[in-house]
Amino acid sequence: MAETASVRVGHCCPDAPNVDVHVDGDPAFEDVPFGEISEYAELSAESHDISVAPHGDDESVLDITIDLEADNAYSV
């Protein structure tokens, strides 16, 4: 069984529009408004590329890599 970590996403920038979050190039959370915190999602315990873009826009405003350890919970 693959080892996993729990990850949730929060939109904490009041002057930014709703955002889309991609994990390793795939949509993970879409149209997230300011102040919203998602439920936890399970991701494999390894490195993942995260990008954030204004909702419906292809150009990201944030690109990061996160390293997840098994059996841990993360807020991004």
Biopython code that builds the backbone (N, CA, C, O; Angstrom):
import numpy as np
from Bio.PDB.StructureBuilder import StructureBuilder

atoms = [
    (1, "MET", "N", (0.845, -1.180, 0.000)),
    (1, "MET", "CA", (0.000, 0.000, 0.000)),
    (1, "MET", "C", (0.893, 1.246, 0.000)),
    (1, "MET", "O", (1.849, 1.323, 0.771)),
    (2, "ALA", "N", (0.589, 2.198, -0.843)),
    (2, "ALA", "CA", (1.378, 3.418, -0.955)),
    (2, "ALA", "C", (1.221, 4.275, 0.296)),
    (2, "ALA", "O", (0.134, 4.366, 0.868)),
    (3, "GLU", "N", (2.305, 4.894, 0.708)),
    (3, "GLU", "CA", (2.251, 5.793, 1.844)),
    (3, "GLU", "C", (1.691, 7.128, 1.397)),
    (3, "GLU", "O", (2.009, 7.609, 0.310)),
    (4, "THR", "N", (0.844, 7.737, 2.245)),
    (4, "THR", "CA", (0.198, 8.990, 1.878)),
    (4, "THR", "C", (0.337, 10.028, 2.981)),
    (4, "THR", "O", (0.681, 9.717, 4.122)),
    (5, "ALA", "N", (0.058, 11.271, 2.604)),
    (5, "ALA", "CA", (-0.008, 12.400, 3.522)),
    (5, "ALA", "C", (-1.313, 13.131, 3.240)),
    (5, "ALA", "O", (-1.845, 13.057, 2.132)),
    (6, "SER", "N", (-1.820, 13.828, 4.230)),
    (6, "SER", "CA", (-3.053, 14.613, 4.085)),
    (6, "SER", "C", (-2.678, 16.067, 3.817)),
    (6, "SER", "O", (-1.816, 16.632, 4.490)),
    (7, "VAL", "N", (-3.340, 16.667, 2.820)),
    (7, "VAL", "CA", (-3.039, 18.042, 2.429)),
    (7, "VAL", "C", (-4.341, 18.804, 2.253)),
    (7, "VAL", "O", (-5.284, 18.311, 1.635)),
    (8, "ARG", "N", (-4.383, 20.029, 2.810)),
    (8, "ARG", "CA", (-5.519, 20.908, 2.566)),
    (8, "ARG", "C", (-4.978, 22.235, 2.065)),
    (8, "ARG", "O", (-3.816, 22.571, 2.293)),
    (9, "VAL", "N", (-5.839, 22.991, 1.376)),
    (9, "VAL", "CA", (-5.440, 24.251, 0.756)),
    (9, "VAL", "C", (-6.289, 25.376, 1.322)),
    (9, "VAL", "O", (-7.503, 25.241, 1.468)),
    (10, "GLY", "N", (-5.636, 26.486, 1.638)),
    (10, "GLY", "CA", (-6.352, 27.671, 2.087)),
    (10, "GLY", "C", (-5.997, 28.867, 1.222)),
    (10, "GLY", "O", (-4.840, 29.049, 0.843)),
    (11, "HIS", "N", (-6.995, 29.677, 0.913)),
    (11, "HIS", "CA", (-6.779, 30.911, 0.145)),
    (11, "HIS", "C", (-6.778, 32.048, 1.159)),
    (11, "HIS", "O", (-7.817, 32.383, 1.727)),
    (12, "CYS", "N", (-5.601, 32.643, 1.385)),
    (12, "CYS", "CA", (-5.427, 33.617, 2.468)),
    (12, "CYS", "C", (-5.023, 35.010, 1.999)),
    (12, "CYS", "O", (-4.536, 35.808, 2.800)),
    (13, "CYS", "N", (-5.215, 35.315, 0.726)),
    (13, "CYS", "CA", (-4.816, 36.618, 0.191)),
    (13, "CYS", "C", (-6.072, 37.428, -0.146)),
    (13, "CYS", "O", (-6.724, 37.156, -1.153)),
    (14, "PRO", "N", (-6.419, 38.424, 0.689)),
    (14, "PRO", "CA", (-7.694, 39.120, 0.514)),
    (14, "PRO", "C", (-7.818, 39.918, -0.777)),
    (14, "PRO", "O", (-8.936, 40.140, -1.243)),
    (15, "ASP", "N", (-6.710, 40.357, -1.371)),
    (15, "ASP", "CA", (-6.782, 41.170, -2.578)),
    (15, "ASP", "C", (-6.662, 40.360, -3.858)),
    (15, "ASP", "O", (-6.560, 40.929, -4.944)),
    (16, "ALA", "N", (-6.672, 39.036, -3.742)),
    (16, "ALA", "CA", (-6.512, 38.170, -4.913)),
    (16, "ALA", "C", (-7.872, 37.604, -5.331)),
    (16, "ALA", "O", (-8.764, 37.433, -4.499)),
    (17, "PRO", "N", (-8.019, 37.317, -6.623)),
    (17, "PRO", "CA", (-9.267, 36.690, -7.090)),
    (17, "PRO", "C", (-9.320, 35.223, -6.661)),
    (17, "PRO", "O", (-8.359, 34.699, -6.098)),
    (18, "ASN", "N", (-10.433, 34.575, -6.928)),
    (18, "ASN", "CA", (-10.520, 33.122, -6.707)),
    (18, "ASN", "C", (-9.398, 32.453, -7.485)),
    (18, "ASN", "O", (-8.962, 32.961, -8.518)),
    (19, "VAL", "N", (-8.934, 31.317, -6.988)),
    (19, "VAL", "CA", (-7.777, 30.663, -7.597)),
    (19, "VAL", "C", (-8.059, 29.204, -7.937)),
    (19, "VAL", "O", (-8.977, 28.584, -7.402)),
    (20, "ASP", "N", (-7.240, 28.680, -8.841)),
    (20, "ASP", "CA", (-7.194, 27.258, -9.174)),
    (20, "ASP", "C", (-5.845, 26.736, -8.697)),
    (20, "ASP", "O", (-4.822, 27.398, -8.872)),
    (21, "VAL", "N", (-5.842, 25.554, -8.097)),
    (21, "VAL", "CA", (-4.615, 24.939, -7.601)),
    (21, "VAL", "C", (-4.398, 23.643, -8.362)),
    (21, "VAL", "O", (-5.288, 22.796, -8.442)),
    (22, "HIS", "N", (-3.199, 23.501, -8.921)),
    (22, "HIS", "CA", (-2.818, 22.287, -9.645)),
    (22, "HIS", "C", (-1.719, 21.563, -8.875)),
    (22, "HIS", "O", (-0.819, 22.186, -8.313)),
    (23, "VAL", "N", (-1.811, 20.243, -8.859)),
    (23, "VAL", "CA", (-0.796, 19.400, -8.241)),
    (23, "VAL", "C", (-0.198, 18.531, -9.341)),
    (23, "VAL", "O", (-0.899, 17.742, -9.975)),
    (24, "ASP", "N", (1.091, 18.684, -9.555)),
    (24, "ASP", "CA", (1.797, 17.951, -10.607)),
    (24, "ASP", "C", (1.126, 18.130, -11.960)),
    (24, "ASP", "O", (1.054, 17.194, -12.756)),
    (25, "GLY", "N", (0.629, 19.355, -12.217)),
    (25, "GLY", "CA", (0.020, 19.690, -13.497)),
    (25, "GLY", "C", (-1.451, 19.350, -13.635)),
    (25, "GLY", "O", (-2.076, 19.715, -14.631)),
    (26, "ASP", "N", (-2.016, 18.659, -12.656)),
    (26, "ASP", "CA", (-3.433, 18.282, -12.723)),
    (26, "ASP", "C", (-4.269, 19.144, -11.783)),
    (26, "ASP", "O", (-3.838, 19.436, -10.668)),
    (27, "PRO", "N", (-5.477, 19.561, -12.226)),
    (27, "PRO", "CA", (-6.342, 20.361, -11.343)),
    (27, "PRO", "C", (-6.659, 19.587, -10.062)),
    (27, "PRO", "O", (-7.031, 18.414, -10.107)),
    (28, "ALA", "N", (-6.508, 20.253, -8.934)),
    (28, "ALA", "CA", (-6.807, 19.627, -7.642)),
    (28, "ALA", "C", (-7.934, 20.373, -6.933)),
    (28, "ALA", "O", (-8.826, 19.751, -6.356)),
    (29, "PHE", "N", (-7.896, 21.700, -6.977)),
    (29, "PHE", "CA", (-8.925, 22.543, -6.376)),
    (29, "PHE", "C", (-9.197, 23.670, -7.362)),
    (29, "PHE", "O", (-8.262, 24.284, -7.875)),
    (30, "GLU", "N", (-10.470, 23.946, -7.630)),
    (30, "GLU", "CA", (-10.805, 24.969, -8.610)),
    (30, "GLU", "C", (-11.734, 26.014, -8.010)),
    (30, "GLU", "O", (-12.605, 25.708, -7.196)),
    (31, "ASP", "N", (-11.524, 27.262, -8.438)),
    (31, "ASP", "CA", (-12.378, 28.389, -8.070)),
    (31, "ASP", "C", (-12.451, 28.575, -6.549)),
    (31, "ASP", "O", (-13.530, 28.768, -5.988)),
    (32, "VAL", "N", (-11.292, 28.513, -5.898)),
    (32, "VAL", "CA", (-11.221, 28.642, -4.440)),
    (32, "VAL", "C", (-11.276, 30.130, -4.069)),
    (32, "VAL", "O", (-10.405, 30.894, -4.485)),
    (33, "PRO", "N", (-12.283, 30.554, -3.295)),
    (33, "PRO", "CA", (-12.389, 31.960, -2.915)),
    (33, "PRO", "C", (-11.549, 32.295, -1.680)),
    (33, "PRO", "O", (-11.178, 31.408, -0.912)),
    (34, "PHE", "N", (-11.258, 33.576, -1.499)),
    (34, "PHE", "CA", (-10.555, 34.049, -0.309)),
    (34, "PHE", "C", (-11.288, 33.570, 0.942)),
    (34, "PHE", "O", (-12.515, 33.619, 1.022)),
    (35, "GLY", "N", (-10.515, 33.113, 1.903)),
    (35, "GLY", "CA", (-11.075, 32.688, 3.182)),
    (35, "GLY", "C", (-11.478, 31.233, 3.247)),
    (35, "GLY", "O", (-11.797, 30.736, 4.327)),
    (36, "GLU", "N", (-11.474, 30.535, 2.127)),
    (36, "GLU", "CA", (-11.877, 29.129, 2.127)),
    (36, "GLU", "C", (-10.683, 28.230, 2.428)),
    (36, "GLU", "O", (-9.571, 28.462, 1.952)),
    (37, "ILE", "N", (-10.941, 27.204, 3.227)),
    (37, "ILE", "CA", (-9.955, 26.159, 3.502)),
    (37, "ILE", "C", (-10.608, 24.839, 3.117)),
    (37, "ILE", "O", (-11.696, 24.513, 3.591)),
    (38, "SER", "N", (-9.943, 24.090, 2.262)),
    (38, "SER", "CA", (-10.517, 22.845, 1.740)),
    (38, "SER", "C", (-10.497, 21.743, 2.789)),
    (38, "SER", "O", (-9.862, 21.865, 3.836)),
    (39, "GLU", "N", (-11.198, 20.683, 2.485)),
    (39, "GLU", "CA", (-11.074, 19.450, 3.257)),
    (39, "GLU", "C", (-9.711, 18.847, 2.929)),
    (39, "GLU", "O", (-9.085, 19.231, 1.941)),
    (40, "TYR", "N", (-9.254, 17.917, 3.740)),
    (40, "TYR", "CA", (-7.985, 17.246, 3.463)),
    (40, "TYR", "C", (-8.141, 16.280, 2.287)),
    (40, "TYR", "O", (-9.156, 15.598, 2.150)),
    (41, "ALA", "N", (-7.118, 16.243, 1.452)),
    (41, "ALA", "CA", (-7.034, 15.283, 0.353)),
    (41, "ALA", "C", (-5.781, 14.440, 0.593)),
    (41, "ALA", "O", (-4.811, 14.917, 1.182)),
    (42, "GLU", "N", (-5.803, 13.208, 0.144)),
    (42, "GLU", "CA", (-4.646, 12.323, 0.294)),
    (42, "GLU", "C", (-3.757, 12.421, -0.942)),
    (42, "GLU", "O", (-4.225, 12.297, -2.073)),
    (43, "LEU", "N", (-2.471, 12.646, -0.704)),
    (43, "LEU", "CA", (-1.466, 12.643, -1.767)),
    (43, "LEU", "C", (-0.377, 11.656, -1.392)),
    (43, "LEU", "O", (-0.156, 11.374, -0.215)),
    (44, "SER", "N", (0.294, 11.139, -2.393)),
    (44, "SER", "CA", (1.397, 10.216, -2.121)),
    (44, "SER", "C", (2.499, 10.952, -1.364)),
    (44, "SER", "O", (2.736, 12.139, -1.588)),
    (45, "ALA", "N", (3.156, 10.242, -0.482)),
    (45, "ALA", "CA", (4.231, 10.812, 0.331)),
    (45, "ALA", "C", (5.501, 10.890, -0.518)),
    (45, "ALA", "O", (6.289, 9.946, -0.580)),
    (46, "GLU", "N", (5.674, 12.034, -1.166)),
    (46, "GLU", "CA", (6.821, 12.313, -2.023)),
    (46, "GLU", "C", (6.800, 13.790, -2.365)),
    (46, "GLU", "O", (6.007, 14.535, -1.789)),
    (47, "SER", "N", (7.629, 14.230, -3.266)),
    (47, "SER", "CA", (7.631, 15.624, -3.715)),
    (47, "SER", "C", (6.527, 15.850, -4.742)),
    (47, "SER", "O", (6.268, 14.998, -5.593)),
    (48, "HIS", "N", (5.878, 17.018, -4.649)),
    (48, "HIS", "CA", (4.828, 17.403, -5.598)),
    (48, "HIS", "C", (5.026, 18.854, -5.999)),
    (48, "HIS", "O", (5.387, 19.696, -5.176)),
    (49, "ASP", "N", (4.785, 19.139, -7.280)),
    (49, "ASP", "CA", (4.818, 20.510, -7.787)),
    (49, "ASP", "C", (3.422, 21.101, -7.663)),
    (49, "ASP", "O", (2.447, 20.520, -8.141)),
    (50, "ILE", "N", (3.331, 22.264, -7.016)),
    (50, "ILE", "CA", (2.067, 22.953, -6.797)),
    (50, "ILE", "C", (2.110, 24.267, -7.557)),
    (50, "ILE", "O", (3.097, 24.999, -7.487)),
    (51, "SER", "N", (1.044, 24.567, -8.282)),
    (51, "SER", "CA", (0.932, 25.875, -8.942)),
    (51, "SER", "C", (-0.430, 26.466, -8.627)),
    (51, "SER", "O", (-1.428, 25.754, -8.517)),
    (52, "VAL", "N", (-0.448, 27.784, -8.484)),
    (52, "VAL", "CA", (-1.665, 28.524, -8.181)),
    (52, "VAL", "C", (-1.839, 29.590, -9.255)),
    (52, "VAL", "O", (-0.898, 30.313, -9.583)),
    (53, "ALA", "N", (-3.050, 29.682, -9.799)),
    (53, "ALA", "CA", (-3.352, 30.673, -10.838)),
    (53, "ALA", "C", (-4.720, 31.270, -10.561)),
    (53, "ALA", "O", (-5.570, 30.616, -9.958)),
    (54, "PRO", "N", (-4.944, 32.520, -10.998)),
    (54, "PRO", "CA", (-6.295, 33.056, -10.912)),
    (54, "PRO", "C", (-7.260, 32.106, -11.631)),
    (54, "PRO", "O", (-6.911, 31.523, -12.657)),
    (55, "HIS", "N", (-8.462, 31.955, -11.093)),
    (55, "HIS", "CA", (-9.430, 31.016, -11.666)),
    (55, "HIS", "C", (-9.601, 31.247, -13.167)),
    (55, "HIS", "O", (-9.869, 32.364, -13.609)),
    (56, "GLY", "N", (-9.442, 30.181, -13.937)),
    (56, "GLY", "CA", (-9.630, 30.230, -15.385)),
    (56, "GLY", "C", (-8.423, 30.728, -16.158)),
    (56, "GLY", "O", (-8.472, 30.795, -17.386)),
    (57, "ASP", "N", (-7.342, 31.079, -15.477)),
    (57, "ASP", "CA", (-6.140, 31.603, -16.135)),
    (57, "ASP", "C", (-5.084, 30.504, -16.169)),
    (57, "ASP", "O", (-4.954, 29.740, -15.213)),
    (58, "ASP", "N", (-4.333, 30.421, -17.256)),
    (58, "ASP", "CA", (-3.293, 29.398, -17.384)),
    (58, "ASP", "C", (-1.956, 29.834, -16.790)),
    (58, "ASP", "O", (-1.088, 28.993, -16.557)),
    (59, "GLU", "N", (-1.774, 31.136, -16.541)),
    (59, "GLU", "CA", (-0.497, 31.625, -16.044)),
    (59, "GLU", "C", (-0.498, 31.638, -14.516)),
    (59, "GLU", "O", (-1.289, 32.344, -13.891)),
    (60, "SER", "N", (0.400, 30.847, -13.926)),
    (60, "SER", "CA", (0.442, 30.745, -12.470)),
    (60, "SER", "C", (1.079, 31.978, -11.843)),
    (60, "SER", "O", (1.907, 32.652, -12.457)),
    (61, "VAL", "N", (0.675, 32.256, -10.610)),
    (61, "VAL", "CA", (1.251, 33.348, -9.830)),
    (61, "VAL", "C", (2.129, 32.805, -8.712)),
    (61, "VAL", "O", (2.826, 33.560, -8.033)),
    (62, "LEU", "N", (2.087, 31.483, -8.526)),
    (62, "LEU", "CA", (2.904, 30.838, -7.506)),
    (62, "LEU", "C", (3.215, 29.423, -7.956)),
    (62, "LEU", "O", (2.316, 28.666, -8.322)),
    (63, "ASP", "N", (4.489, 29.072, -7.927)),
    (63, "ASP", "CA", (4.942, 27.715, -8.247)),
    (63, "ASP", "C", (5.881, 27.274, -7.133)),
    (63, "ASP", "O", (6.905, 27.913, -6.887)),
    (64, "ILE", "N", (5.532, 26.182, -6.461)),
    (64, "ILE", "CA", (6.363, 25.667, -5.375)),
    (64, "ILE", "C", (6.441, 24.148, -5.478)),
    (64, "ILE", "O", (5.636, 23.514, -6.159)),
    (65, "THR", "N", (7.403, 23.594, -4.804)),
    (65, "THR", "CA", (7.502, 22.142, -4.654)),
    (65, "THR", "C", (7.393, 21.845, -3.170)),
    (65, "THR", "O", (8.069, 22.466, -2.350)),
    (66, "ILE", "N", (6.532, 20.887, -2.830)),
    (66, "ILE", "CA", (6.394, 20.490, -1.430)),
    (66, "ILE", "C", (6.846, 19.044, -1.289)),
    (66, "ILE", "O", (6.601, 18.213, -2.164)),
    (67, "ASP", "N", (7.502, 18.761, -0.186)),
    (67, "ASP", "CA", (7.961, 17.412, 0.129)),
    (67, "ASP", "C", (7.082, 16.875, 1.246)),
    (67, "ASP", "O", (7.107, 17.384, 2.367)),
    (68, "LEU", "N", (6.310, 15.852, 0.939)),
    (68, "LEU", "CA", (5.362, 15.298, 1.905)),
    (68, "LEU", "C", (5.900, 14.026, 2.522)),
    (68, "LEU", "O", (6.427, 13.158, 1.825)),
    (69, "GLU", "N", (5.764, 13.919, 3.838)),
    (69, "GLU", "CA", (6.161, 12.718, 4.559)),
    (69, "GLU", "C", (4.911, 11.942, 4.941)),
    (69, "GLU", "O", (3.880, 12.530, 5.268)),
    (70, "ALA", "N", (5.005, 10.640, 4.899)),
    (70, "ALA", "CA", (3.877, 9.760, 5.186)),
    (70, "ALA", "C", (3.291, 10.027, 6.570)),
    (70, "ALA", "O", (4.004, 10.342, 7.523)),
    (71, "ASP", "N", (1.977, 9.892, 6.644)),
    (71, "ASP", "CA", (1.232, 9.981, 7.898)),
    (71, "ASP", "C", (1.303, 11.347, 8.565)),
    (71, "ASP", "O", (1.154, 11.453, 9.783)),
    (72, "ASN", "N", (1.534, 12.410, 7.765)),
    (72, "ASN", "CA", (1.519, 13.772, 8.275)),
    (72, "ASN", "C", (0.414, 14.556, 7.595)),
    (72, "ASN", "O", (-0.039, 14.190, 6.511)),
    (73, "ALA", "N", (-0.020, 15.636, 8.231)),
    (73, "ALA", "CA", (-1.039, 16.525, 7.672)),
    (73, "ALA", "C", (-0.403, 17.881, 7.391)),
    (73, "ALA", "O", (0.378, 18.390, 8.196)),
    (74, "TYR", "N", (-0.745, 18.463, 6.237)),
    (74, "TYR", "CA", (-0.169, 19.728, 5.804)),
    (74, "TYR", "C", (-1.260, 20.710, 5.411)),
    (74, "TYR", "O", (-2.297, 20.318, 4.876)),
    (75, "SER", "N", (-1.020, 21.991, 5.681)),
    (75, "SER", "CA", (-1.871, 23.079, 5.192)),
    (75, "SER", "C", (-1.011, 23.905, 4.256)),
    (75, "SER", "O", (0.090, 24.319, 4.618)),
    (76, "VAL", "N", (-1.513, 24.147, 3.051)),
    (76, "VAL", "CA", (-0.762, 24.877, 2.036)),
    (76, "VAL", "C", (-1.508, 26.159, 1.710)),
    (76, "VAL", "O", (-1.056, 26.940, 0.873)),
]
sb = StructureBuilder()
sb.init_structure("model")
sb.init_model(0)
sb.init_chain("A")
sb.init_seg("    ")
for serial, (resi, resn, name, xyz) in enumerate(atoms, 1):
    if name == "N":
        sb.init_residue(resn, " ", resi, " ")
    sb.init_atom(name, np.array(xyz, "f"), 0.0, 1.0, " ", f" {name:<3s}", serial, name[0])
structure = sb.get_structure()
